């Protein structure tokens, strides 16, 4: 979805809200947050992306998906 958030505002307004545990990854100029063990979110070019739900994707696979978009 479209968004005016930066990576920092995404962290402060969504990822860190409610005490979610998260990890931060950097790839190809993107900051990707992986949280709840299987979800990922990032912003790029005014678009907010999310990968949600339970899956067998590794963190590395989630980061590679984020970097490819």
C-alpha positions in Angstrom: 0.0 0.0 0.0 1.1 3.6 -0.5 2.8 5.2 2.5 4.7 8.3 3.4 6.6 6.4 6.1 10.4 6.0 6.2 12.0 2.9 7.6 12.3 4.7 11.0 8.7 5.7 11.1 7.6 2.2 10.1 9.6 0.8 13.0 8.2 3.4 15.5 4.6 3.3 14.3 4.1 -0.4 13.4 6.9 -2.8 14.1 7.9 -1.8 17.7 4.3 -1.1 18.8 3.0 -3.6 21.3 6.4 -5.0 22.1 6.8 -7.1 19.1 10.2 -8.8 18.9 11.9 -8.1 15.6 15.2 -8.3 13.7 16.5 -5.7 11.4 18.2 -6.5 8.1 19.8 -4.2 5.4 19.9 -5.2 1.8 20.2 -3.1 -1.4 19.4 0.1 0.5 16.3 -1.3 2.1 15.7 -1.8 5.8 13.6 -5.0 6.4 12.1 -5.8 9.7 11.2 -9.4 10.4 8.9 -9.9 13.4 6.6 -12.5 15.0 9.0 -15.2 13.7 7.5 -15.3 10.2 6.4 -11.8 9.1 8.4 -9.1 7.3 7.7 -5.5 6.4 9.6 -2.7 4.7 9.0 0.5 2.8 10.5 1.4 -0.6 9.7 4.2 -3.0 6.5 5.2 -1.2 5.1 1.7 -1.0 4.7 -0.3 2.3 5.2 -4.0 1.8 4.4 -6.8 4.1 4.8 -10.6 4.1 2.5 -12.1 6.7 1.4 -15.5 7.9 3.1 -18.7 8.9 5.4 -20.2 6.4 8.6 -22.2 6.1 10.5 -19.2 4.6 13.8 -18.5 6.3 14.8 -14.9 7.3 17.3 -14.9 4.4 14.5 -15.8 1.9 12.3 -13.0 3.3 15.1 -10.6 2.9 15.8 -11.7 -0.7 12.1 -11.3 -1.5 12.2 -7.8 -0.1 15.4 -6.9 -1.9 13.9 -8.1 -5.2 10.8 -5.7 -5.1 
